[in-house]
């Protein structure tokens, strides 16, 4: 980027020199023209051409292509807008089709809303049943654990009861998974 700024600075300096040569030219009486040192001016122009990188030339080409594409796109957009206006006028003129379409859309919207309400109710009922079932399993498990805790008195009984409690809890959980 610094190199490009340096080249650009050199090009501007050469342009300034060319302006100086043009301003320093002698006026030709009664013609409104000036005489300049043609060879020096041409030398400066050649230096400018050498200093301007190929990217600048390519950028100019790309810029011209861009402008051409924009012009074409504007023309195409105008054609599309005109076609859309024509189509819109045609559709407005044919109000029966629009009225039927609006009616059908309203009916479909109402049917969709009704279906959504039904699905919401069904979902809520299913969730409520699952919570109820889970609550029952938890109550049964708690009651079983209370009974087993009270029944355990000795070490042997305690170990046997623990095993039963584990098996019962596992069975209850397995039964819940099967539901």
Steps between C-alpha positions, in 0.01 A plus 500: 500500500788736580656428160169585331479828693856582392415427133183705530700787652748484210215502247346808663839671496537427128151639437596815693812530279284465188270774627804723560616443141153583367478817711853603401418476128523818296176647371463515123361843418140519376446123515422423865755221483831438673833363385654241732806279497335199337792263564506573876121459526512170311783376724288573811200321347718194424626499861143515629408199288798308636416591859135401482492130596318240296253467787381856432439413136322185604301693762385742230390207284318342795338835585374535144366143507331572833330808361387306195356222722324758717344659193384161374363410844308830514348430158403147608356636826287749306369218280425285805322789675289567192409131473416491871277807463323339205451177695377690804244690295383173348462343842315800641264497204422138569363563851306171518824301506639724773183472707503119475868485586447722804209286614703180457794651685276601792350151511843338497619740770203414723548127441869531587420694818240237600748217441763686704255540790414128485867400495573731792218344705614147414858582589397651834287194581787264414744697714255510791451121479877442499540719808215316674656161417840616621346631822332161562827312447678735737230458766517120468878508522492725808243278672704190420812663639319602823372147556840347433679746727265418787522127434875486505633420846794269471806502276387193306150631465639837408708353215209288373265796514746723319521245223120480482471879499746526216323230302159662565626845401654350186175320416296818551737695275493223239117499513503878452731471198267241345204737529 
